[in-house]
């Protein structure tokens, strides 16, 4: 079916705007996406190529900004799945958290896991560097509370250190395992629960 000049103009203006919004992606991907969307528009308008039908098809796709945002999100998640960087993974999970409650839960668990794991590793290292002021202490407060403290001055609190040098292997090993499990948890959640917001078939 031949599109009218007005319909062609509407399509081209949409695709030009979409291309501008996708400038953060590599050129080959941008070209593929634009051609994919062009095919989708033509396919959906094949029975009636009037400007009204073309506009209805574009409305269903969303504005170029919205559509490009969905593609950028999918690309960010794809990179996160292939990246081994915890920073990249957390950035992607944070973006996911802005889109759904599942993302919020996964992001929160990941932050807690990275903080606990990183804290344990740091405690183990600090025990080596500053053994007298680093440890797991049971304080003499009335509530008998516990605290994991590190300092550079006098001995923390007035309590008893519970782990001694055991803090080094516990902190380094347990912390490293927790960091690894947290990373694998994020990876599993992305693969299990994340669904592309724009199917490649458009």
KELUMSE-583894 format. One record per residue: residue number from 1; residue in one letter; x, y, z of N, C-alpha, C in turn. Coordinates in steps of 0.02 Angstrom, whole numbers, plus 32768, in hexadecimal, padded with zeros to 4 digits. Atoms other than C-alpha are relative to their C-alpha. Layout:
<nodes>
NODE     n   res    n.x    n.y    n.z   ca.x   ca.y   ca.z    c.x    c.y    c.z
NODE   NUM     a      X      Y      Z      X      Y      Z      X      Y      Z
...
</nodes>
This chain:
<nodes>
NODE     n   res    n.x    n.y    n.z   ca.x   ca.y   ca.z    c.x    c.y    c.z
NODE     1     x   802A   7FC5   8000   8000   8000   8000   802C   803E   8000
NODE     2     x   7FDA   7FC2   8005   803E   80AE   7FD5   7FE6   8031   8033
NODE     3     x   8013   7FCF   7FCD   803F   812D   8060   7FFB   8045   7FDE
NODE     4     x   8007   7FBC   8019   8005   81DD   803E   803C   8029   8017
NODE     5     x   7FC9   7FD4   7FEE   8082   826A   8046   7FFB   8017   8049
NODE     6     x   800A   7FE9   7FBB   8036   82A6   80E9   8011   7FC8   8031
NODE     7     x   7FF1   8039   7FD4   8041   81F8   8136   804B   7FF5   8004
NODE     8     x   7FB7   8008   8001   80F7   81E8   80FF   8022   8035   802A
NODE     9     x   7FE3   7FCA   7FDA   811E   8290   814B   7FF9   7FF4   804B
NODE    10     x   800C   800E   7FB9   80D0   825F   81F1   802F   7FCA   8019
NODE    11     x   7FD4   8037   7FEC   8133   81BD   81F6   8048   8016   8005
NODE    12     x   7FBA   7FEA   8000   81D8   820E   81C9   800E   8030   8039
NODE    13     x   7FF6   7FD1   7FC8   81C3   8299   824A   8005   7FD9   8041
NODE    14     x   7FFE   8029   7FC3   81A1   8216   82D0   8042   7FDB   8005
NODE    15     x   7FC2   8027   7FFF   8237   81AD   829F   803E   802C   800A
NODE    16     x   7FC9   7FD0   7FF5   82AB   8245   8298   8004   8012   804A
NODE    17     x   8002   7FEF   7FB8   8273   8276   8348   8017   7FC5   802A
NODE    18     x   7FEC   803C   7FDC   828A   81C2   8382   804C   7FF7   7FFC
NODE    19     x   7FB7   8007   8009   833B   81BC   833A   8026   8030   802D
NODE    20     x   7FDF   7FCE   7FD5   8369   825B   8398   7FFF   7FEA   8049
NODE    21     x   8006   8016   7FBB   832A   8211   843B   802B   7FC3   8010
NODE    22     x   7FD7   803D   7FF7   8392   8173   8420   804A   800D   7FF6
NODE    23     x   7FBB   7FF0   8010   8436   81CF   8405   8032   7FE3   8031
NODE    24     x   7FD2   801C   7FCF   8480   8183   84A4   8015   7FB8   7FEC
NODE    25     x   7FF0   8044   8014   847E   80D6   8452   8030   8001   7FC4
NODE    26     x   7FD2   8003   8039   84FA   809A   83CF   7FD8   8003   7FBF
NODE    27     x   8023   7FF3   803F   84D0   80C2   831A   7FDD   7FC3   7FE3
NODE    28     x   801E   803D   801D   84B0   800F   82E3   7FBF   7FEF   8023
NODE    29     x   803D   800F   7FDB   8431   7FF5   836D   7FC9   8033   7FF0
NODE    30     x   8031   7FCC   8011   83DD   809B   8346   7FE1   7FF2   7FBC
NODE    31     x   801A   800F   8043   83CD   806D   828F   7FD1   7FC4   8001
NODE    32     x   802B   803B   7FFB   8385   7FC3   82BB   7FBD   8012   801F
NODE    33     x   803E   7FED   7FDD   8306   8010   8332   7FD3   802A   7FD3
NODE    34     x   8028   7FD4   802C   82CF   8096   82B7   7FDF   7FD7   7FC9
NODE    35     x   801D   8029   8036   82B7   8017   822C   7FCC   7FD0   801C
NODE    36     x   8031   802C   7FDF   825C   7FA4   82A4   7FBE   8025   800A
NODE    37     x   803C   7FD8   7FF5   81E3   802E   82D2   7FDF   8013   7FBE
NODE    38     x   801C   7FF0   8041   81CF   8060   821D   7FD6   7FC4   7FE5
NODE    39     x   8023   803C   8017   819E   7FAD   81F1   7FBF   7FF7   8028
NODE    40     x   803C   8007   7FD6   8125   7FA9   8284   7FC9   8030   7FEA
NODE    41     x   8031   7FCE   8015   80D0   8049   824D   7FE0   7FED   7FBE
NODE    42     x   8019   8014   8042   80C1   800E   8199   7FD2   7FC3   8006
NODE    43     x   8028   803C   7FF8   807F   7F65   81D0   7FBD   800F   801F
NODE    44     x   803F   7FF0   7FDE   7FFC   7FAE   8245   7FD3   802C   7FD5
NODE    45     x   8027   7FD2   8029   7FC5   802C   81C1   7FF4   7FE4   7FBA
NODE    46     x   8003   801D   8043   7FC5   7FB3   812E   7FB9   7FFF   7FE3
NODE    47     x   8044   8003   8019   7F08   7FA8   8123   7FE4   8045   7FEF
NODE    48     x   8018   7FBC   800C   7EEF   8064   8126   803A   8030   800F
NODE    49     x   7FC4   7FD6   7FF7   7F82   80D9   8109   7FEE   804A   8008
NODE    50     x   8014   7FBA   7FF7   7F20   8176   8131   8026   801F   803A
NODE    51     x   7FDD   7FDE   7FC8   7F70   81F9   81A3   7FE0   7FEF   8043
NODE    52     x   8021   800E   7FC0   7EED   81D2   8228   8016   7FBC   801C
NODE    53     x   7FEA   8043   7FE9   7F1E   8119   8230   8049   8002   8015
NODE    54     x   7FB9   7FFA   7FEF   7FD7   8144   8230   8007   8022   8044
NODE    55     x   7FFD   7FDD   7FC0   7FBC   81BF   82BF   7FE9   7FD2   8039
NODE    56     x   8018   802E   7FCD   7F5A   813B   831F   8035   7FCC   8012
NODE    57     x   7FCB   8030   7FF4   7FE8   80BF   8309   8038   801F   8029
NODE    58     x   7FCB   7FDE   7FDB   8067   813E   8347   7FEA   800F   8048
NODE    59     x   8019   7FF4   7FBC   7FF9   8169   83DB   8006   7FC1   802B
NODE    60     x   7FFA   8040   7FDB   7FF6   80B1   840C   8048   7FF2   8013
NODE    61     x   7FB9   800A   7FF0   80B4   80AE   8405   8017   802E   8038
NODE    62     x   7FE9   7FCE   7FD0   80C3   8148   8473   8029   8035   7FDC
NODE    63     x   7FD8   7FCB   801D   8123   81E7   8455   8047   7FE6   7FF2
NODE    64     x   7FBA   8015   800B   81D5   81D9   8410   8028   7FFE   8041
NODE    65     x   7FDC   7FFE   7FC0   8214   8208   84BE   7FF0   7FC2   8029
NODE    66     x   8014   803A   7FD9   81AF   817F   8512   801B   7FBF   7FE2
NODE    67     x   7FE8   803D   8021   81DC   80FA   8492   804B   7FF9   8007
NODE    68     x   7FB7   8003   7FF9   8294   8127   8496   8014   7FF0   8048
NODE    69     x   7FF3   800F   7FBB   828F   8122   8554   7FFA   7FB6   800F
NODE    70     x   8008   8047   7FF6   824F   8070   854F   8039   7FD9   7FE0
NODE    71     x   7FC7   8021   8020   82D7   803D   84D5   8040   800B   8029
NODE    72     x   7FC3   7FF3   7FD8   835E   8091   8540   7FFF   7FD6   803F
NODE    73     x   8005   8029   7FC4   831D   8036   85D9   8011   7FB8   7FF0
NODE    74     x   7FF1   8045   8013   8323   7F8F   857F   804B   7FF7   7FF4
NODE    75     x   7FB8   8004   800D   83D5   7FB4   8547   8028   8002   8041
NODE    76     x   7FDF   7FFC   7FBF   8408   7FE4   85F8   7FFC   7FBD   8024
NODE    77     x   8008   8041   7FDF   83C2   7F40   863C   8028   7FCA   7FDC
NODE    78     x   7FD8   8031   8026   8415   7EDD   85B1   8049   8005   8012
NODE    79     x   7FBA   7FF6   7FEC   84BE   7F2A   85DC   800C   7FE8   8047
NODE    80     x   7FF8   8016   7FBB   84A1   7F07   8694   8007   7FB5   8005
NODE    81     x   7FFD   8049   7FFF   8486   7E4F   8670   8043   7FE5   7FE8
NODE    82     x   7FC0   8018   801B   852A   7E42   8612   803C   801F   8025
NODE    83     x   7FC9   7FDF   7FDD   8590   7EB3   8685   8011   7FDC   8041
NODE    84     x   7FEA   801D   7FC1   85F6   7E74   8718   800D   8036   8034
NODE    85     x   7FF3   7FC8   7FD2   85FD   7F1F   876B   7FC4   8009   802F
NODE    86     x   8037   7FF3   7FD0   8597   7F33   880C   7FE3   8046   7FF9
NODE    87     x   8018   7FBB   8009   858C   7FEE   87E8   7FCD   8003   7FC7
NODE    88     x   802E   8003   8039   853D   7FD0   873E   7FC0   7FDC   8013
NODE    89     x   803A   8027   7FEB   84CA   7F4F   878B   7FD2   8029   802D
NODE    90     x   8029   7FD7   7FD4   8490   7FC5   8814   7FDE   8039   7FDB
NODE    91     x   801F   7FCB   8028   8472   8051   8797   7FC3   7FE6   7FDB
NODE    92     x   8038   801E   8025   8404   7FDE   8731   7FC7   7FEE   802F
NODE    93     x   8035   8012   7FD0   83A7   7F9E   87CA   7FDD   803E   801A
NODE    94     x   8020   7FC2   7FEB   8389   8051   8802   7FCF   8018   7FCB
NODE    95     x   802E   7FEB   8036   833E   8079   8758   7FC3   7FD3   8000
NODE    96     x   8038   802F   7FFC   82D3   7FDC   8767   7FD2   8013   8039
NODE    97     x   8028   7FED   7FC5   829B   8018   8813   7FD2   803B   7FF2
NODE    98     x   802B   7FC7   8011   8255   80B6   87C3   7FC5   7FEB   7FD4
NODE    99     x   8033   8017   802F   81E7   804B   8752   7FCD   7FD0   801F
NODE   100     x   802F   8032   7FE4   8199   7FC5   87C1   8011   7FF0   8048
NODE   101     x   7FF5   8014   7FBB   8183   7F84   8871   8032   7FC7   8005
NODE   102     x   7FCF   8036   8001   81E5   7EE8   8844   8046   801D   7FFE
NODE   103     x   7FBF   7FE0   8003   8276   7F58   8817   8014   8020   8042
NODE   104     x   7FF2   7FE2   7FBE   8268   7FB2   88BE   8019   7FCB   8031
NODE   105     x   7FED   8036   7FD2   8272   7F0E   891E   8045   7FE5   7FEF
NODE   106     x   7FBF   801B   8014   8305   7ECB   88BA   8037   8032   800F
NODE   107     x   7FCE   7FCC   7FF4   8362   7F70   88C7   800E   8005   804B
NODE   108     x   7FF7   7FFA   7FB8   8345   7F7B   8984   8029   7FC6   801C
NODE   109     x   7FDC   803B   7FE9   8381   7EC9   89A2   8049   8003   7FEA
NODE   110     x   7FBC   7FFB   801B   8419   7EE7   8934   8029   8033   8027
NODE   111     x   7FDC   7FCC   7FDA   8449   7F87   898F   8013   7FE5   8045
NODE   112     x   7FF2   801C   7FBD   843B   7F2F   8A38   8037   7FCC   7FFB
NODE   113     x   7FCD   8034   8008   84A2   7E9B   89F9   8045   801D   7FF3
NODE   114     x   7FBF   7FE2   800F   852B   7F08   89B0   801C   8025   803C
NODE   115     x   7FE9   7FDC   7FC4   8532   7F74   8A4D   801A   7FD1   8036
NODE   116     x   7FEA   8030   7FCD   853C   7EDF   8AC3   8040   7FDD   7FEA
NODE   117     x   7FC4   8023   8018   85B9   7E82   8A57   803C   802E   7FFF
NODE   118     x   7FC9   7FD0   8001   8623   7F1C   8A3B   8017   8013   8046
NODE   119     x   7FEF   7FEF   7FBB   861B   7F48   8AF4   8029   7FC9   8021
NODE   120     x   7FDB   8037   7FE3   8658   7E9B   8B26   8047   7FFD   7FE4
NODE   121     x   7FBE   8001   801E   86E8   7EA0   8AAB   802B   803A   801C
NODE   122     x   7FDC   7FC7   7FE4   871A   7F4E   8AE8   8014   7FF3   8048
NODE   123     x   7FF0   800F   7FBA   8711   7F14   8B9D   803A   7FD0   8004
NODE   124     x   7FC8   802F   8001   8784   7E82   8B74   8042   8022   7FF0
NODE   125     x   7FC3   7FDC   8013   8802   7EF5   8B20   8016   802F   8038
NODE   126     x   7FEF   7FD1   7FCA   87F9   7F76   8BAC   801D   7FDB   803D
NODE   127     x   7FE5   8027   7FC8   8819   7EED   8C2C   804B   7FF3   7FF6
NODE   128     x   7FB9   800B   800E   88BF   7ECA   8BD6   8027   8041   8009
NODE   129     x   7FDC   7FC0   7FFE   88ED   7F82   8BC9   7FFE   8021   8045
NODE   130     x   8009   7FDF   7FC0   88AC   7FBB   8C72   7FE0   7FD0   8032
NODE   131     x   801D   8038   7FDA   8894   7F1F   8CDE   7FE4   8014   8044
NODE   132     x   8016   7FF0   7FBC   887F   7F75   8D87   7FBF   8028   8002
NODE   133     x   803C   7FD6   8000   87F1   7FE6   8D53   7FC9   7FE7   7FD0
NODE   134     x   8032   801C   802D   8791   7F74   8CDE   7FEA   7FBC   801B
NODE   135     x   8019   8041   7FE9   8721   7EE5   8D12   7FB5   8001   800B
NODE   136     x   8046   8007   7FED   8677   7EA5   8D44   7FFE   8003   804C
NODE   137     x   7FFE   7FF3   7FB8   8659   7EEA   8DF1   7FBC   7FF5   8021
NODE   138     x   803D   8004   7FD8   85D9   7EBC   8E75   8008   8035   8036
NODE   139     x   7FF9   7FC7   7FD3   85BD   7F5D   8ED3   7FE7   7FF0   8046
NODE   140     x   8017   8007   7FBB   859A   7F75   8F8C   7FC2   802B   800D
NODE   141     x   803D   7FDA   7FF6   84FD   7FD9   8F6C   7FCB   7FD5   8020
NODE   142     x   8033   8027   7FDE   8464   7FA6   8FD0   7FDA   7FD0   7FD2
NODE   143     x   8026   802C   802D   840F   7F5E   8F37   802B   7FC8   7FE2
NODE   144     x   7FD3   8034   8018   84A7   7EF1   8F12   8007   7FFF   7FB5
NODE   145     x   7FFF   7FFD   8049   84AB   7F2D   8E5E   8044   7FEE   7FE4
NODE   146     x   7FC3   8013   8024   852B   7EF5   8DDE   8010   8037   7FCE
NODE   147     x   7FED   7FCF   8034   858D   7F65   8D6A   803E   7FE9   7FDC
NODE   148     x   7FC5   800E   8028   8607   7F4D   8CDD   8021   8043   7FF4
NODE   149     x   7FE3   7FBE   8003   867E   7FDE   8CEE   8048   8001   7FEB
NODE   150     x   7FBB   7FF5   8014   871E   8021   8CA6   8011   8048   8011
NODE   151     x   7FEB   7FBC   7FEE   877F   80B8   8CE4   804A   8008   7FFC
NODE   152     x   7FB8   7FF2   8003   8827   810A   8CE4   801B   801C   8041
NODE   153     x   7FEA   7FE5   7FC0   882C   8146   8D96   8004   7FCA   8035
NODE   154     x   8000   8032   7FCA   880E   80EA   8E38   7FD3   7FC6   7FED
NODE   155     x   8027   803C   800D   87C1   803E   8E3D   7FB5   8010   8002
NODE   156     x   8048   7FF0   8001   8707   8049   8E0C   7FDC   7FE5   803D
NODE   157     x   8029   8015   7FC7   8694   8044   8EA2   802A   7FE7   803A
NODE   158     x   7FDE   801F   7FC7   86BF   7FE9   8F41   7FEA   7FB8   8007
NODE   159     x   8018   8044   7FFE   8688   7F3C   8F12   8034   7FCE   7FEC
NODE   160     x   7FD4   8038   8011   86D1   7E98   8EDA   7FFD   7FF2   7FB5
NODE   161     x   7FFE   8011   8046   870B   7E70   8E2C   7FF1   7FB6   7FF9
NODE   162     x   8019   8044   8003   86B5   7DD0   8DF5   8025   7FD4   7FCE
NODE   163     x   7FE4   8029   8036   870A   7D96   8D55   804C   8001   7FFD
NODE   164     x   7FB7   7FFB   8005   87BD   7DD1   8D64   8016   7FFC   7FB7
NODE   165     x   7FE6   8005   8044   8823   7DA1   8CCB   7FD3   7FD7   7FD2
NODE   166     x   8030   8024   802A   8795   7D32   8C90   7FD8   8030   7FD3
NODE   167     x   8023   7FCF   8029   8749   7DD3   8C4D   801E   8004   7FBA
NODE   168     x   7FDF   7FFA   8042   87C8   7DCF   8BBF   7FE5   7FCC   7FD0
NODE   169     x   801C   8031   8030   8796   7D28   8B6E   7FB5   8004   7FF9
NODE   170     x   8049   7FFC   8004   86DF   7D3F   8B9B   7FEC   803B   7FD4
NODE   171     x   8011   7FC5   8027   86D9   7DEE   8B55   8011   7FF9   7FB6
NODE   172     x   7FEB   8005   8046   873C   7DCA   8AB7   7FDA   7FCA   7FDB
NODE   173     x   8021   8038   8022   86EE   7D22   8A8F   7FB5   800A   7FFC
NODE   174     x   8049   7FF8   8000   863B   7D40   8AC5   7FEB   803E   7FD8
NODE   175     x   8010   7FC4   8026   863D   7DF0   8A7E   8005   7FF5   7FB6
NODE   176     x   7FF8   800E   8047   867F   7DB4   89D7   7FC9   7FD3   7FE6
NODE   177     x   8036   802E   8015   8600   7D27   89D0   7FBE   8027   7FFA
NODE   178     x   803E   7FD8   8002   8574   7DA2   89F8   7FFE   802E   7FC4
NODE   179     x   7FFC   7FD5   803C   85AF   7E19   8970   7FF2   7FD8   7FC1
NODE   180     x   800A   802A   803A   85B4   7D8B   88F3   7FB7   7FEA   7FFA
NODE   181     x   8046   8015   8001   8507   7D4B   8925   7FD2   8039   7FEE
NODE   182     x   8029   7FC6   8011   84C0   7DFA   891A   8003   800F   7FB6
NODE   183     x   7FF9   7FF5   8048   8506   7E0F   886B   7FD9   7FCC   7FD9
NODE   184     x   8024   8036   8023   84C1   7D66   8836   7FB4   8007   8009
NODE   185     x   8047   7FF5   7FF4   8419   7D91   8885   7FE5   8034   7FCF
NODE   186     x   8015   7FCD   802F   840D   7E30   881C   7FFE   7FE5   7FB9
NODE   187     x   7FFD   801D   8044   8441   7DD0   8780   7FC4   7FD1   7FF5
NODE   188     x   8037   8030   8006   83BF   7D48   87A0   7FBD   8025   7FFA
NODE   189     x   803E   7FDA   8002   8335   7DC7   87C0   7FF6   8023   7FBD
NODE   190     x   8005   7FE0   8042   835C   7E25   8720   7FEB   7FCE   7FCB
NODE   191     x   8010   8033   8033   8355   7D86   86BA   7FBC   7FE0   800B
NODE   192     x   803F   8023   7FF1   82BE   7D3F   8713   7FC3   802E   7FFB
NODE   193     x   803B   7FD5   7FFA   824D   7DD6   872B   7FFD   803B   7FCF
NODE   194     x   8002   7FC8   802E   8282   7E60   86B3   7FE8   7FE9   7FBC
NODE   195     x   8018   800D   8043   8222   7E60   8612   800B   803F   7FD6
NODE   196     x   7FF6   7FC5   802A   8254   7ED3   8582   7FBF   8027   7FF8
NODE   197     x   803B   7FD6   8005   81DD   7F66   857A   7FEF   800D   7FB7
NODE   198     x   800E   7FF9   8048   81EC   7F6B   84BC   8016   7FBF   7FDF
NODE   199     x   7FED   803D   8023   81E7   7EC0   8466   8026   8010   7FC0
NODE   200     x   7FD7   7FF3   803B   8267   7EB6   83DC   7FD7   7FFF   7FBF
NODE   201     x   802B   8000   803B   81DA   7E94   8362   7FD3   803E   7FFD
NODE   202     x   8028   7FC3   7FF9   818F   7F3B   839C   7FB6   7FF0   8004
</nodes>
